[in-house]
Amino acid sequence: MNNLLFRVLWKRKSKWELVFASIGFLIGMFLFLFCLQVYLDMDYIFNSGLSREKQLDYLIISKKVELGTTTIIDPAFHEEEIKEIKSQSFVKDLGLVLPNAFEAQAVVDVFGRGFRTELFFEAVPDEFLDVIPENWEWEEGETRLPVMISRDFLLLYNFGFSQARGFPLVSEDLIKSVPITVEIRGRGAGQRFKAQVAGLSDRVASILVPYTFMKWANEKYGINKNLSPMRLIIAVKDRTDPEIVRFIESSNYETSKEKLRLSDAGFTIKIILGILGLIGIFLIILALVVFLTTFRLIILKNVFEIRLLLDLGYRSGDLVKTIVSVFAILLLIITIVDSVFLLLAVNFFHNFLTGNGIGIAQTFGFQLITTGLLIIAFVFFVNYLGLLRIVKKNYF
């Protein structure tokens, strides 16, 4: 850097404009990049950190039944309603939850104490199950019947029903070995099956049988062959999409409130991050304008001295290099300080997530580093091109 040219340019110029612009740029960069990191972390938690199958969230919806109304609500979903739901932007796939249209009873013998109970069955397509047990397939003519129950049902039995009746607790492995006789009846006929719990589901709160069995049994023993489904299972693309809540509420449907709270929380987080990110971008742009204005004033306030130096043999390129060198050093300092603040803030945020049982990678994301470098490069080259334009306009 030419010391004489440096002293000429800065001798009558206050440094406070650059200081305030640098602080604004630092804060803007920090806000924008931190919001980007939080957004990437949230996306990892909700989606990317899971397998492709689990990136989709599943909702089971039904029509809302309200007391105190004189209107008779048809609880079944018909073809037009199913098409409307499937056409929604947040729906990735949709499956019918088929109910049994026949009578069903189960006879269970546990520890020498047997009981008989009425049953209900449902079936969903295999691609909507969270787990597909071994020997889950069923073909017409088989007398065995694989059954899947909700894990919540086992918990209710162990800590509710069994306590009241004096039955022992049942483990997951034990319940899979309990023989169950299932009797189905309808249309003046019936049949027995040797059923066995093949697995437990965390996704569907029901007693599930293979889809092929349900279609066959409804066709042969169902009182109403054309029974429409009263529940649907849908795979949603983004569980935080606020459109899910709006559609379900406006259509008078209902589903798990916990899943809807997740959608509301995700939408709120996105709004907050978006606002903070926009503030960061505004501060970056404002700092860029101040930088350009400051460098322009430096040149214009030293017109006589600069022309004299040019007459003495200095080149206009020396003028640009001197100012750009100062700006490059300033950007380097800002980058280092911003990196330290970001590292501390991101580590604090990651530790907070880990402390609440949410695992997350403890490093900057590639997108964060790339974005930061691109912003620095953009601001540098905009100022460089702006300086060239000012110098050419005033000294050529």
TIROTI-227774 format. One record per residue (C-alpha): z negated, x negated, y negated. Coordinates in steps of 0.02 Angstrom, whole numbers, plus 32768, in hexadecimal, padded with zeros to 4 digits. Layout:
BEGIN
ZXY/...
***
This chain:
BEGIN
800080008000/802E7FB97F55/7F897FAA7EF5/7FDB7FB27E4A/803B80507E72/7F9F809C7EC0/7F36807A7E24/7FBD80C07DB2/7FCA81627E15/7F1081837E23/7EC4813B7D85/7ECB81DE7D23/7EBF82587DB3/7E2082AE7DEE/7E0382A57EA9/7DAC834E7EB4/7E4B83B17ED1/7E6F834A7F6D/7DBA83577FA4/7DB784147F99/7E6384227FE9/7E2983B18077/7D8B84198093/7DF384B98094/7E70846D810E/7DE3842E817E/7D8E84DA8182/7E348533819E/7E6484BE822D/7DB884D2827B/7DBA85918272/7E6B85A082B6/7E5685248344/7DAA85628376/7DEA8616837D/7E7C85DA83E5/7E068582845F/7D97861D846E/7E318689848B/7E6D86138513/7DC186138563/7DBA86D18561/7E6786D885AD/7E2D865F8635/7D9386C78659/7DF0876C865E/7E92873386AE/7ECC868286C8/7E3286448723/7E5086C287AD/7ED086C88835/7F7187258812/7F3287BD8873/7E8C87C08815/7EDF87AD876C/7EFF88678779/7E6E88DC8760/7E65897E87BF/7E2D8A26877E/7E128AC487E3/7E2F8B5B8775/7E128C13878E/7E168CAE8722/7D798CD386C0/7D158D6986FB/7CAC8DB78672/7C258E3B8680/7C208ED1860D/7CDB8EEB8604/7D358F878638/7DD78F298656/7DFF8F06870B/7E348E508716/7EA88E1C87A1/7E578D7B87E1/7EF48D3F8839/7F768CCA87EE/80268D0D87F6/80CB8CB187F0/80E68CC38734/80378C82870D/804C8BF08784/80F18BC18733/80A28BC98686/80138B5686BB/80898ADC8710/80F38AD08672/80628A908609/807789DF85C7/7FD289A18610/7FF889DC86C2/803989588739/803789C487D5/7FF38A6B880F/7FBA8AAA88B8/7F868B5388FA/7ED78B69893E/7EF88BE089CE/7E688C538A00/7E558C9E8AAD/7E978D4F8AC0/7E3C8D668B66/7D878D768B9E/7D318CD88BD7/7C8B8CB18C27/7C3A8C0E8C5E/7BC08BF48CEC/7B5C8B538CDA/7ADC8B0A8D51/7A6E8A888CFA/79DB8A398D55/79D48ACA8DD0/79CF8B4C8D46/7A6D8BAD8D2F/7AA58C228CA6/7B3D8C888C7D/7B818C9D8BCE/7C158CE88B75/7C8C8C678B2F/7D128C548AAE/7D9B8BD28AB3/7E118B898A34/7EA08B0F8A42/7EF68A9B89C7/7F8F8A2D89E1/7F6189828A28/7F9C8926898C/7F10897A8928/7E848942899D/7E1688B08967/7E0B88788A1C/7E7488A18AB5/7E0A888E8B52/7E4A88528BF9/7E9688DA8C67/7EA5894D8BD1/7F50898A8C07/7F578A2F8C64/7FE78A7D8CC4/7FFE8B2B8D08/7FB88B3A8DB8/7F258AC58D9F/7E768B0A8DBD/7E1F8A818D5B/7E068A9E8CA0/7DDB8A108C28/7D708A4A8B96/7D4289F48AF4/7CAC8A2B8A8E/7C728A0189E0/7BF1897689D8/7B8C89E98968/7B7C8A6689F8/7B2889E18A63/7AAF89B989D6/7A868A7289C2/7A658A808A7C/79F689E68A83/798E8A0B89E9/79938AC989E9/79BE8B298A86/79748AAE8B04/78CD8AA68AA9/78BA8B638AAA/78EB8B778B61/78938ADE8BA4/79348A8A8BDA/794089CC8BD9/79A9896F8B5B/7A5D894A8B8A/7ABB88AA8B61/7B76889F8B42/7B93884E8BEB/7B2988CE8C44/7B7E89658BF8/7C2689218C32/7BE789248CE5/7BA289D68CE2/7C0E8A4C8D4C/7C408AEB8CF3/7C938B838D3E/7D008BE08CC1/7D388C918CE5/7DC18CDF8C7D/7DF38D968C86/7E6E8E0A8C35/7EF08E918C59/7E9C8EBF8CFE/7E9E8E0F8D47/7E3A8D708D41/7E2D8CBE8D7C/7DAA8C358D92/7DB78B808D5B/7D4E8AE78D7B/7D2E8AAC8CCB/7CE48A098C8F/7CBD89C58BE3/7D3F893C8BCC/7D0C89048B1E/7CB4892C8A7B/7D0A894C89D6/7CCB891F8929/7D5C897788D4/7D648A27891B/7CC58A8F8929/7CF88AF689BE/7D0D8AFA8A7B/7DBB8AB68A99/7E2F8AC38B2D/7EDD8A778B41/7F648ACC8AD9/7FCF8AE98B74/7F408B438BCC/7F1D8BB58B37/7FD38BE98B26/7FE08C0B8BE1/7F3B8C6A8BEC/7F608CD48B53/800B8CFE8B99/7FC68D308C44/7F1B8D798C1D/7F1D8D988B63/7EFD8E498B29/7F698E258A91/7FF68DAD8ABA/80298D9E8A03/7F7C8D7089C3/7F908D13891F/7F228C7B88F9/7E8B8C99888A/7E738BE28864/7EEC8B578837/7ED48A9C883D/7F318A3A87B8/7F47897F87A1/7F40895486E8/7F9188BA869C/7F0B8893861B/7E5E88DA8636/7E3688C2857D/7EC7892C8540/7E7E89B384CC/7F0C8A2784FA/7EB68A4385A3/7E208A958550/7E8B8AFB84D8/7EFB8B3F8561/7E6F8B6B85DA/7E098BC38554/7E9E8C208508/7ED98C5A85B3/7E2B8C9885E3/7E218C228677/7D8A8BBE86AC/7D688B198700/7CDF8A948709/7C8C8A87865F/7C6889D08680/7D2289AA868B/7D408A0785E7/7CB689A58591/7D10890685C4/7DAD89468571/7D4F896E84D0/7CF888C584D0/7D9B886784EC/7DF188C5845F/7D5F88A283E8/7D6287E98413/7E1D87E083F3/7E0988358349/7D7F87BE8312/7DE08725834E/7E7D876582F9/7E24877C8251/7DD386D08259/7E778682828F/7ED286D281FC/7E4C86908185/7E6885E381CE/7F2485EF81B6/7F0A862B8103/7E9B859580DC/7F19851E812A/7FA7856780C1/7F3A85648025/7F0C84AE8044/7FC48484805E/7FF084D17FB5/7F6284727F60/7F9B83CF7FAE/804D83E97F71/8012841C7EC3/7F9C83877EB7/802283097EE6/809C835A7E6D/801E834C7DDE/7FFD82967E0B/80B4826E7DF5/80CE82D77D58/803482917CFF/806F81E07D19/812681F27CE9/812581647C6A/80CB80E97CDC/813781147D73/81D980FF7D0F/819B80577CD1/8174801E7D82/821F80597DBC/826F7FF47D2F/820C7F5C7D6A/82597F687E17/81ED7FE27E77/824C805F7EE1/823081197EE9/820D81037FA2/817680987F75/813381297F0F/814681A47F9F/80FC8128801E/8064810B7FB0/803981C37FA2/806781E88058/7FF881588093/7F6481A28037/7F8A824C807F/7F9D82068130/7EF281B38125/7EAA825780E3/7EF682B88174/7EB3823981F0/7E02824D81AB/7E11830A81B0/7E5183038264/7DC08297829D/7D3C83028246/7D8D83A38285/7D94835E8337/7CDA83368333/7CAC83E382F1/7D1F8437836F/7CD983D28400/7C27840383D0/7C5384BA83B5/7CBA84CB8455/7C34847384BC/7BB084E78474/7C1D857E849D/7C418541854E/7B89851D856C/7B6085CB8530/7BDD861485AC/7B9C85A68639/7AE985D88611/7B1D868D8628/7B6C866D86D1/7C21865F8696/7C7885C386D4/7CF68572865F/7D4B84C9864F/7CEA845585DA/7D8084098582/7DFB842D84F7/7E91848B8535/7F3E843E852E/7F7584CD84BD/7EE984A48443/7F1683EB8434/7FD084118425/7FB4849683A0/7F438424833B/7FC18397833E/804E840D830E/7FEC844D8278/7FC4839C823E/807B83688253/80B7840481F7/804383E98162/80718330815A/812D834A815C/812983DD80E2/80CB836F8067/813F82DC8088/81DB8345806A/818A83937FD1/816682E67F88/821982AE7FA6/825983487F4D/81E5832C7EB7/821182747EA8/82CD82937EB4/82C2831F7E35/826482B87DB3/82A582077DCB/835A82167E01/
***
